[in-house]
Amino acid sequence: MTDDEASKRTPPADPRPEEAEILLVEDNPGDVRLLQEALAVTDIPHQLHVVTNGDEAVEFVYRRGEYADAPLPDLILLDLNLPHTDGHEVLTEVKSDPDHSRIPIIVLSSSNDDDDIQRAYAAGANAYLTKPVDPDELVERVELIQTFWFSLAQLPD
């Protein structure tokens, strides 16, 4: 291929968002604050949206009610132990819908119970991480999550 031919080729469009839309589903205000702080020090531009229960998470993803103008999340960070609709139910609903199943969902839970882990993966979780107690370790995990999902992984349109 000549240089002229190479210059005429158009690279494929990068499906990665300029600013990642991240939905955090977490009912513990302390964990929300820690995750906000961890995300704030990462290099990847993002917009963080926080909901505090499973019902709000479903409404946000499906853009219903007060979330009618919400952006479609590029990534969901999901706690399992939530009021109303729990994280397992949110995971099952989103992953069983062909229009939303491509959204990566990472379970961030304080539970390291094998049944929770097995249920989460069976329902379609893309990853399961136990929340670390150390805030510095949480920052490291969040940086790894963002690097993997927004820099390395090939995602569908």
Backbone as numpy.savetxt, mean C-alpha at the origin, in Angstrom:
# Nx Ny Nz CAx CAy CAz Cx Cy Cz
21.31 -1.45 -35.34 20.46 -0.29 -35.34 21.36 0.94 -35.34
21.05 1.87 -36.18 21.84 3.10 -36.25 21.43 4.04 -35.12
22.27 5.04 -34.86 21.95 6.02 -33.83 20.66 6.74 -34.16
20.45 7.01 -35.45 19.23 7.70 -35.87 17.99 6.86 -35.56
18.09 5.54 -35.85 16.96 4.65 -35.56 16.71 4.58 -34.07
17.78 4.50 -33.29 17.64 4.42 -31.83 16.99 5.69 -31.27
17.33 6.83 -31.84 16.77 8.08 -31.33 15.28 8.20 -31.65
14.82 7.49 -32.72 13.41 7.55 -33.10 12.54 6.63 -32.25
13.18 5.63 -31.60 12.41 4.72 -30.75 11.95 5.44 -29.51
10.74 5.21 -29.14 10.20 5.83 -27.94 10.22 4.80 -26.83
10.81 5.16 -25.70 10.80 4.20 -24.60 9.38 3.99 -24.11
9.09 2.81 -23.56 7.74 2.57 -23.05 7.45 3.54 -21.90
6.20 3.88 -21.78 5.80 4.78 -20.70 6.04 4.12 -19.36
6.55 4.90 -18.42 6.79 4.38 -17.08 5.47 4.42 -16.32
4.95 3.25 -15.89 3.66 3.24 -15.21 3.74 3.75 -13.78
4.93 4.05 -13.29 5.07 4.51 -11.91 4.52 5.93 -11.77
3.83 6.17 -10.71 3.29 7.51 -10.51 4.39 8.50 -10.16
4.18 9.77 -10.55 5.13 10.81 -10.15 5.08 10.99 -8.64
3.90 10.88 -8.10 3.70 10.95 -6.65 2.83 9.76 -6.27
3.37 8.88 -5.46 2.65 7.67 -5.09 1.50 8.01 -4.14
0.35 7.42 -4.43 -0.81 7.56 -3.56 -0.83 6.35 -2.63
-0.57 6.58 -1.35 -0.49 5.49 -0.38 -1.67 5.61 0.58
-2.39 4.51 0.73 -3.49 4.45 1.68 -3.03 3.67 2.90
-3.04 4.31 4.05 -2.72 3.66 5.31 -4.03 3.38 6.04
-4.25 2.12 6.36 -5.45 1.71 7.09 -4.99 1.29 8.48
-5.15 2.17 9.44 -4.60 1.97 10.78 -5.46 2.71 11.80
-5.86 2.02 12.86 -6.70 2.65 13.87 -5.93 3.15 15.08
-4.68 2.82 15.21 -3.89 3.25 16.36 -3.20 4.57 16.04
-3.58 5.67 16.71 -2.99 6.98 16.40 -1.47 7.00 16.55
-0.93 6.26 17.50 0.52 6.20 17.67 1.21 5.57 16.47
0.62 4.48 15.96 1.19 3.82 14.78 1.05 4.70 13.54
-0.07 5.44 13.45 -0.25 6.36 12.32 0.85 7.40 12.35
1.08 7.99 13.51 2.12 9.02 13.64 3.50 8.46 13.28
3.83 7.26 13.78 5.13 6.66 13.47 5.28 6.40 11.97
4.22 5.90 11.34 4.29 5.64 9.90 4.37 6.93 9.10
3.67 7.97 9.54 3.77 9.27 8.87 5.21 9.79 8.95
5.81 9.67 10.13 7.19 10.12 10.30 8.15 9.28 9.45
7.92 7.98 9.41 8.78 7.10 8.62 8.67 7.44 7.13
7.47 7.68 6.66 7.27 8.03 5.25 7.84 9.40 4.93
7.83 10.30 5.90 8.30 11.67 5.66 9.80 11.73 5.35
10.57 10.75 5.82 12.02 10.80 5.60 12.47 9.98 4.39
11.53 9.40 3.67 11.91 8.64 2.49 12.06 9.56 1.30
12.74 9.06 0.26 13.03 9.86 -0.93 11.94 9.81 -1.99
10.98 8.96 -1.84 9.98 8.77 -2.89 8.81 9.72 -2.65
8.50 10.57 -3.63 7.37 11.49 -3.46 6.07 10.70 -3.29
5.29 11.10 -2.33 4.05 10.38 -2.05 3.02 11.30 -1.42
1.80 10.83 -1.46 0.69 11.46 -0.78 0.11 10.37 0.12
0.08 10.62 1.41 -0.43 9.63 2.36 -1.86 9.95 2.73
-2.73 8.96 2.60 -4.13 9.07 3.00 -4.34 8.08 4.13
-4.99 8.50 5.19 -5.18 7.66 6.36 -6.66 7.46 6.63
-7.05 6.21 6.80 -8.38 5.87 7.28 -8.20 4.98 8.50
-9.20 4.99 9.38 -9.01 4.33 10.67 -9.82 3.06 10.88
-10.56 2.64 9.87 -11.26 1.36 10.02 -11.49 0.74 8.64
-11.90 -0.51 8.66 -12.08 -1.25 7.42 -13.18 -0.71 6.53
-14.25 -0.21 7.13 -15.34 0.35 6.33 -14.85 1.56 5.53
-14.09 2.44 6.19 -13.54 3.61 5.50 -12.56 3.18 4.41
-11.80 2.13 4.65 -10.85 1.65 3.65 -11.57 1.22 2.38
-12.65 0.47 2.54 -13.42 0.01 1.38 -14.05 1.21 0.67
-14.59 2.14 1.42 -15.18 3.34 0.81 -14.12 4.12 0.03
-12.91 4.23 0.57 -11.84 4.96 -0.09 -11.45 4.28 -1.40
-11.20 2.98 -1.34 -10.77 2.24 -2.54 -11.83 2.31 -3.63
-13.08 2.19 -3.25 -14.17 2.19 -4.23 -14.71 3.59 -4.51
-14.11 4.60 -3.87 -14.45 6.00 -4.09 -15.95 6.26 -3.89
-16.41 5.91 -2.71 -17.82 6.09 -2.37 -17.96 7.08 -1.21
-19.14 7.68 -1.13 -19.43 8.57 -0.01 -18.46 9.73 0.05
-17.93 9.99 1.24 -17.02 11.13 1.41 -15.71 10.95 0.65
-15.45 9.76 0.13 -14.22 9.48 -0.61 -14.44 9.44 -2.13
-15.55 10.01 -2.60 -15.88 9.98 -4.02 -14.78 10.58 -4.89
-14.05 11.54 -4.38 -12.98 12.19 -5.14 -11.59 11.67 -4.77
-11.53 10.60 -4.02 -10.24 10.06 -3.58 -9.48 9.47 -4.77
-8.16 9.55 -4.73 -7.38 8.91 -5.79 -7.33 7.40 -5.57
-7.14 6.67 -6.64 -6.96 5.23 -6.52 -5.58 4.99 -5.89
-5.51 4.23 -4.80 -4.20 4.02 -4.17 -3.24 3.24 -5.08
-1.98 3.62 -5.02 -0.92 2.86 -5.68 -0.40 1.75 -4.77
-0.65 1.92 -3.47 -0.21 0.97 -2.45 -1.09 1.12 -1.23
-1.44 -0.02 -0.63 -2.22 0.01 0.61 -1.39 -0.65 1.70
-1.24 0.06 2.82 -0.62 -0.48 4.02 -1.76 -0.77 4.98
-1.96 -2.04 5.31 -3.18 -2.47 5.97 -2.90 -3.15 7.30
-3.49 -2.62 8.37 -3.48 -3.30 9.66 -4.61 -4.34 9.62
-4.47 -5.40 10.38 -5.52 -6.42 10.41 -6.57 -6.17 11.47
-6.13 -5.74 12.63 -7.03 -5.57 13.77 -7.66 -4.18 13.72
-8.80 -4.12 13.05 -9.49 -2.86 12.83 -10.91 -2.94 13.36
-11.47 -1.79 13.76 -12.89 -1.79 14.13 -13.76 -1.95 12.88
-14.97 -2.39 13.11 -15.95 -2.62 12.03 -15.44 -3.74 11.12
-15.25 -3.47 9.85 -14.72 -4.45 8.91 -13.23 -4.62 9.20
-12.79 -5.84 9.49 -11.38 -6.02 9.85 -10.50 -6.11 8.60
-9.21 -6.12 8.83 -8.25 -6.11 7.72 -8.37 -7.31 6.81
-8.68 -8.48 7.37 -8.84 -9.67 6.53 -10.00 -9.48 5.54
-11.09 -8.88 6.02 -12.24 -8.65 5.16 -11.94 -7.62 4.08
-11.22 -6.57 4.45 -10.81 -5.55 3.47 -9.96 -6.21 2.39
-8.99 -6.98 2.81 -8.09 -7.67 1.89 -8.86 -8.57 0.94
-9.76 -9.36 1.47 -10.55 -10.28 0.64 -11.40 -9.51 -0.37
-12.03 -8.43 0.08 -12.90 -7.68 -0.83 -12.11 -7.03 -1.95
-11.02 -6.36 -1.62 -10.25 -5.65 -2.65 -9.60 -6.64 -3.62
-9.01 -7.70 -3.09 -8.29 -8.64 -3.96 -9.22 -9.52 -4.79
-10.49 -9.62 -4.41 -11.42 -10.43 -5.20 -12.09 -9.62 -6.31
-11.82 -8.32 -6.35 -12.40 -7.46 -7.37 -11.39 -7.24 -8.49
-11.69 -7.68 -9.71 -10.72 -7.54 -10.81 -10.29 -6.11 -11.08
-11.14 -5.13 -10.78 -10.79 -3.74 -11.03 -9.81 -3.18 -10.00
-9.67 -3.84 -8.87 -8.82 -3.33 -7.80 -7.76 -4.32 -7.33
-7.81 -5.53 -7.83 -6.91 -6.58 -7.32 -5.44 -6.31 -7.61
-5.14 -5.44 -8.56 -3.75 -5.15 -8.89 -3.07 -4.25 -7.87
-3.85 -3.59 -7.02 -3.28 -2.69 -6.02 -2.47 -3.53 -5.02
-1.18 -3.25 -4.88 -0.40 -3.99 -3.89 -0.90 -3.67 -2.48
-1.10 -4.72 -1.71 -1.51 -4.56 -0.31 -0.47 -5.23 0.57
0.09 -4.42 1.44 1.07 -4.92 2.40 0.42 -4.88 3.77
0.33 -6.03 4.39 -0.20 -6.10 5.74 0.91 -5.69 6.69
0.61 -4.69 7.52 1.51 -4.25 8.59 0.75 -4.50 9.88
1.13 -5.53 10.59 0.37 -5.93 11.76 1.30 -6.18 12.94
0.77 -5.99 14.13 1.53 -6.34 15.32 1.45 -7.85 15.57
0.55 -8.52 14.86 0.39 -9.96 15.03 1.42 -10.73 14.21
2.06 -11.67 14.86 2.92 -12.61 14.12 2.34 -14.02 14.21
1.02 -14.08 14.46 0.30 -15.33 14.54 0.27 -16.01 13.17
0.64 -17.27 13.13 0.71 -18.00 11.86 -0.64 -18.03 11.14
-1.74 -18.13 11.89 -3.06 -18.13 11.24 -3.34 -16.81 10.53
-2.97 -15.68 11.16 -3.16 -14.38 10.51 -2.32 -14.30 9.24
-1.10 -14.76 9.32 -0.20 -14.71 8.15 -0.76 -15.57 7.02
-1.16 -16.79 7.34 -1.70 -17.70 6.32 -2.97 -17.14 5.70
-3.87 -16.61 6.53 -5.13 -16.03 6.02 -4.86 -14.84 5.11
-3.91 -14.01 5.51 -3.60 -12.81 4.71 -3.08 -13.20 3.33
-2.14 -14.12 3.29 -1.62 -14.54 1.98 -2.68 -15.28 1.16
-3.50 -16.08 1.82 -4.57 -16.79 1.10 -5.56 -15.81 0.47
-5.74 -14.66 1.12 -6.67 -13.65 0.61 -6.04 -12.75 -0.44
-4.72 -12.89 -0.66 -4.08 -12.12 -1.72 -3.11 -11.05 -1.28
-2.72 -11.02 -0.01 -1.74 -10.03 0.44 -0.47 -10.16 -0.39
0.12 -9.03 -0.74 1.37 -9.04 -1.49 2.57 -9.22 -0.57
2.40 -8.84 0.69 3.46 -9.04 1.69 2.83 -8.92 3.07
3.49 -9.52 4.04 3.04 -9.46 5.44 4.25 -9.10 6.27
4.17 -7.96 6.95 5.26 -7.51 7.80 4.75 -7.28 9.21
5.50 -7.74 10.18 5.18 -7.46 11.57 5.75 -6.08 11.90
4.93 -5.26 12.54 5.36 -3.91 12.91 6.49 -4.01 13.94
7.60 -3.39 13.64 8.68 -3.39 14.64 8.36 -2.39 15.76
8.92 -2.65 16.93 8.73 -1.76 18.07 9.64 -0.53 17.95
10.83 -0.74 17.41 11.84 0.32 17.28 11.48 1.25 16.11
11.30 2.56 16.37 10.94 3.50 15.30 11.97 3.54 14.16
13.26 3.40 14.48 14.28 3.40 13.42 14.12 2.20 12.50
13.76 1.06 13.09 13.54 -0.13 12.28 12.30 0.03 11.40
11.30 0.73 11.92 10.10 1.01 11.12 10.46 1.88 9.91
11.28 2.90 10.13 11.72 3.76 9.03 12.43 2.92 7.97
13.32 2.03 8.39 14.03 1.16 7.44 13.06 0.31 6.64
12.07 -0.26 7.30 11.10 -1.11 6.60 10.27 -0.30 5.61
9.87 0.89 6.01 9.07 1.74 5.11 9.90 2.13 3.90
11.16 2.46 4.11 12.04 2.79 2.98 12.17 1.60 2.03
12.30 0.41 2.59 12.39 -0.80 1.76 11.09 -1.04 0.99
9.97 -0.83 1.66 8.67 -0.99 1.00 8.57 -0.04 -0.18
8.86 1.22 0.06 8.75 2.20 -1.03 9.74 1.92 -2.14
10.97 1.58 -1.80 11.96 1.28 -2.84 11.52 0.10 -3.68
11.06 -0.95 -3.03 10.65 -2.14 -3.78 9.46 -1.84 -4.67
8.36 -1.30 -4.09 7.12 -1.15 -4.84 7.15 -0.02 -5.84
7.97 1.02 -5.60 7.96 2.17 -6.50 9.22 2.34 -7.32
10.21 1.50 -7.11 11.44 1.59 -7.91 11.79 0.28 -8.60
11.57 -0.85 -7.94 12.03 -2.12 -8.48 10.92 -2.97 -9.12
9.79 -3.05 -8.48 8.72 -3.95 -8.95 8.10 -3.42 -10.25
7.80 -4.33 -11.14 7.08 -4.00 -12.36 5.59 -4.20 -12.04
4.82 -3.13 -12.13 3.41 -3.19 -11.80 2.57 -3.07 -13.06
1.39 -3.69 -13.06 0.52 -3.55 -14.23 -0.08 -2.15 -14.28
-0.54 -1.76 -15.46 -1.22 -0.44 -15.59 -2.52 -0.47 -14.82
